[in-house]
């Protein structure tokens, strides 16, 4: 039986990917852009970035968005963004494995400051990608990776958690339970479960508050195992109240 919500999310994502292709049609790197042949790539590969629309091989695509030392990172990113978006949503591609770094690359490009139509296309892609990830069954890490990409790209976690809260669907709830299970070890040590170039303490506070305020009620309604609910409750406690609780899991954290 077709899931209408997931179908709509998939169609929205397809449209968002096409929207990027339209918004960045004809984009190229600057004519005087350079990079090190020893560490990035050849002069022939660099020349490809100065021609619009030429498909890059997977390795060159990754090297291009990953490089931190372009003279004009934003222009390079605009050149490859339509192809990169296709790679991001396809779990078979090389770039799919680097979603946290892709988020950082977008942040480095300061996409919110791009021309209005371009910034709007990026924003729509991020939202469509996130909603589709929440509604698509898959390996435990997929939704978590999508959240990290969106949070790192935008520099803010709250908008994406608000979307998660608004998506009332069994698959989104299953992703939530899986994420809590993945994140609990770090969160019980008061650590953010991923590396960030933004304000780590702020993101940790936002995530912890949201989980303890929203996730417990939602997961309890889904007959989530008591052990996971207890870990979620402990995340909302601090200091001795957490460590001395009878449900404290007894993790040994490195000093």
Long-range contacts (C-beta under 8 A, 24 or more apart in sequence): 3-135, 5-135, 5-169, 6-132, 6-135, 6-136, 6-169, 6-171, 9-128, 9-131, 9-132, 9-134, 9-135, 9-136, 10-132, 10-136, 12-128, 12-131, 12-132, 13-89, 13-125, 13-128, 13-129, 13-131, 13-132, 15-128, 16-85, 16-121, 16-124, 16-125, 16-127, 16-128, 16-129, 17-82, 17-85, 17-86, 17-89, 17-125, 19-121, 19-124, 19-125, 20-81, 20-82, 20-85, 20-121, 20-122, 20-125, 21-82, 22-121, 23-117, 23-118, 23-120, 23-121, 24-78, 24-79, 24-81, 24-82, 24-118, 24-121, 25-52, 25-53, 26-52, 26-53, 27-52, 27-75, 27-78, 27-79, 27-81, 28-52, 28-75, 28-79, 29-70, 29-72, 29-75, 29-76, 29-79, 30-71, 30-72, 30-75, 32-71, 33-70, 33-71, 33-72, 33-75, 33-76, 34-71, 35-67, 35-69, 35-70, 36-69, 40-67, 49-76, 49-79, 49-80, 52-79, 55-83, 56-80, 56-83, 58-87, 58-93, 58-94, 58-95, 59-94, 61-87, 61-94, 61-95, 62-94, 62-95, 62-98, 65-95, 65-102, 65-105, 66-98, 66-101, 66-105, 68-108, 73-105, 73-108, 73-109, 74-109, 74-110, 74-111, 74-114, 77-105, 77-106, 77-108, 77-109, 77-111, 78-109, 78-114, 78-118, 81-122, 85-125, 88-129, 88-149, 89-129, 89-132, 91-138, 91-142, 99-145, 99-146, 99-148, 99-149, 100-145, 100-148, 100-149, 100-152, 100-194, 100-195, 102-149, 102-153, 103-148, 103-149, 103-150, 103-151, 103-152, 103-153, 104-152, 104-153, 104-197, 106-152, 106-153, 107-152, 107-153, 107-154, 107-155, 107-197, 107-198, 111-153, 112-154, 122-153, 126-150, 126-153, 126-154, 127-163, 130-160, 130-163, 131-163, 131-167, 133-175, 134-163, 134-164, 134-167, 134-169, 134-171, 134-172, 134-175, 135-167, 135-169, 135-171, 135-172, 136-171, 137-171, 137-174, 140-178, 140-179, 140-181, 140-182, 141-182, 142-175, 143-175, 143-178, 143-179, 144-175, 144-178, 144-179, 144-182, 144-183, 144-193, 147-179, 148-194, 151-196, 151-198, 151-203, 152-196, 152-197, 152-198, 155-198, 156-198, 157-203, 157-206, 157-207, 158-206, 158-210, 161-206, 161-207, 161-210, 161-214, 165-210, 165-214, 170-222, 173-218, 173-219, 173-222, 174-222, 176-215, 176-218, 176-219, 177-219, 177-222, 177-224, 177-228, 180-211, 180-215, 180-219, 180-228, 180-231, 180-232, 181-228, 181-231, 183-207, 184-228, 184-231, 184-232, 184-235, 185-251, 187-211, 187-235, 188-231, 188-234, 188-235, 188-242, 188-249, 188-251, 189-251, 189-253, 208-235, 208-236, 211-235, 211-236, 212-236
